[in-house]
Amino acid sequence: MKTTFFSEFMSAAKEAPRLYFAPLVGAGRAIKAEFRRVEEESAGKAPLAPTAKH
């Protein structure tokens, strides 16, 4: 199959939203994980472990 400019352009256009929103999706997942960790810690299921890396 011959790759054309148009096919490359369409492929990039389909990937652009994914690349643009990836940091937001990752941040949302991290926030959910942190809330889960805090809930478990407050319920006494797991000890509080630091998640921030300095």
MORA-V124835 format. One record per residue. N is the residue number from 1. RES is the residue in three letters. PHI is phi in radians with two decimals (999 if undefined). D_CENTER is the distance of its C-alpha to the mean C-alpha in Angstrom with 1 decimal. Layout:
N|RES|PHI|D_CENTER / N|RES|PHI|D_CENTER
This chain:
1|MET|999|33.6 / 2|LYS|-1.47|33.9 / 3|THR|-1.52|30.9 / 4|THR|-1.93|31.7 / 5|PHE|-1.03|30.4 / 6|PHE|-1.11|29.7 / 7|SER|-1.16|27.7 / 8|GLU|-1.16|25.6 / 9|PHE|-1.10|25.1 / 10|MET|-1.14|24.1 / 11|SER|-1.09|21.6 / 12|ALA|-1.14|20.0 / 13|ALA|-1.13|20.1 / 14|LYS|-1.25|18.2 / 15|GLU|-1.43|15.4 / 16|ALA|-0.97|15.3 / 17|PRO|-1.07|13.4 / 18|ARG|-1.06|10.5 / 19|LEU|-1.18|10.7 / 20|TYR|-1.20|11.3 / 21|PHE|-1.61|8.5 / 22|ALA|-0.97|5.6 / 23|PRO|-1.10|5.8 / 24|LEU|-1.19|6.4 / 25|VAL|-1.12|3.9 / 26|GLY|-1.09|1.9 / 27|ALA|-1.12|5.6 / 28|GLY|-1.08|6.5 / 29|ARG|-1.13|5.6 / 30|ALA|-1.15|7.3 / 31|ILE|-1.13|10.0 / 32|LYS|-1.06|10.7 / 33|ALA|-1.11|11.1 / 34|GLU|-1.17|13.3 / 35|PHE|-1.07|15.3 / 36|ARG|-1.05|15.9 / 37|ARG|-1.11|17.1 / 38|VAL|-1.14|19.3 / 39|GLU|-1.08|20.7 / 40|GLU|-1.13|21.6 / 41|GLU|-1.15|23.2 / 42|SER|-1.24|25.2 / 43|ALA|-1.47|26.4 / 44|GLY|1.46|27.6 / 45|LYS|-1.46|25.7 / 46|ALA|-2.49|24.1 / 47|PRO|-1.23|25.0 / 48|LEU|-1.22|23.1 / 49|ALA|-2.06|21.2 / 50|PRO|-1.15|19.9 / 51|THR|-1.94|16.3 / 52|ALA|-1.38|16.8 / 53|LYS|-1.96|17.9 / 54|HIS|-1.80|20.6
